[in-house]
Amino acid sequence: MLSWTDRVYGPVTIDDPGVEALVATPTMRRLSGVRQSGPSALVFPFKTVDRLEHSLGVYLLLTRLGATRRECVAGLLHDISHTAFSHAIDFLITSDEQNHHERLKDVFLRRPDIVEALAAMGYAPADFLDDSAYPLLERPLPELCADRVDYFLRDGLACGEIGQPFVTAVLRSLVVVDDRIAVADRALASTMAESFTRMNDHWWASDSESFIYNRFADLLRRAIDSGVIREEDLLGSDDEVIALIETRGDDSLRQALEAIRGFCPSDLADFRPTVIPKKRWIDPPVWQAGRLERLSVIA
């Protein structure tokens, strides 16, 4: 049995031996060393959310919403292929969706420890390749989904943009209608949308995030080109990559790393991003008077 106090859901317990064994695999445990905020955590130390914490959170939210065991396991596995520093790789290998980790998912799902843990539960890696097969776990913007709701609440708490009373109100208001996550309170749905936009503007897609991610991508590119790190090293943890740069890199690489750590707003004066962070927003479905409507339709 796994028991702990989660920053979003409070005291929680997972009493499923198969899930416990999956969480205990080295491939899953690696995610505890991958910060959700990527290189931004080098600048803002209060950004302590890691990918394992978030993955467990998505699992917990899906169980609260009454999802099937298989969809809950899909939630646990949805971020399994994130590289070190999370979306930093998307600033090296660019795409409109900024989701390079999805291309690596099959590789991680077929690692022997994951295959064995899934087989013990009666599942196969192919069952979890496509998150879109699970409508409570994953939906495109601006819909609500368990992944989006959890990272919003989790990052919002870490960054001080929202408080626990708001989180409690949101969790109490979430309902599932026709396989869609909705909010049973129009005013709260409006506050959620506003708070989500604030998180996007202040953190996820802010000028400072753009600067940090672009500069860190430049650093990674130089480190790879000079042989200080290999692309496969990015399949490890944040700290392992930093250690390679600090121990193998030359003075220019170490100075570049310290410059990122020492970021201040004045650094933005002449900055022009090579890659622009993905922007996020939500338009929550609202359930009221027996009808399901987007907030933008009824607001």
C-alpha positions, 0 to 999 in steps of 0.5 A: 500500500502506498500512502502519502500527503499529496499537495493537491489531494491531501492524504491519499492511498493507493491499494492496488498491488499492480499499480504499486509495482508499476510505480516502483519500477526504475523507469517510473522512479526516474520521473522523480528526478525530472522537474515539471518546470524544466530548466525554470526550476534552476531559476525559481527553486519553489518549482519543486513539482516533478513528473512522478508527482504529477503522474501520480496526481493524474492517476489519483484524479482519474480514480476520483472521477470514476475512470476505469483501472486501465485509464487510471494506469494510462494516466500514471504512464502518460509522462513516462517518456519525458526527457530530463528538463521536461519540455526543454527538448522541444526547444532543441527539436522543435514542433508546433505541439512541443511534444517530442516526448510522445515520439519516445513513448514506445521506447519507454513503454517497452523497457523490460521493467515496465513490460513486466509490471504491465503484464502482471496487471494484464496489460501490454505496452500498446495499450498505452501508446495513444492517450487520446484513447482515454477521454478523461485523461487527455483532450485537446485545448481548450477542453478540461482533462485530468492531465490539464487539471492536475498540472494547473492545480499543482503548478498553481499551488507551487507558484503561489497563484492559487490557494488550497481553498480554491483547489478544494472548491475545484475538486468538489465541483468537477463532474463527468458528463458523457466522458467529458470533465465539466464544472458544476459551477459557472462562476467557479469555471470562470475563475478557473479560466482566469487563473489558468490564463494567469498561469500561462501568462505569468509562468508557462509562456511568460517572457522569462520562461521563453528566455530560460528555455531558449538559453538552456536549449542553446546550452544543451546544443553546445554541450551535445555538439562538443561531446560533453553530453550525448542525446541518450543522457537526456533520458536520465534525470535533471541532476545527472545532466547538470553534473555532466555539464559541470564536470565535463564542460569547459568554462564557457559552458559552466558560465552559460549555466550560471548565467541561466541560474542568475537570470534577472528581468533585465536580461530580457531587454534585447532578447529575441526568442528562437522558439516561442513557448506553447500557449495554453488556455481553457474553456471549461464545459459547465454542467448546469440545469441538465445541460453541458455548455462551454463557458464561453457560450454561457458567460 
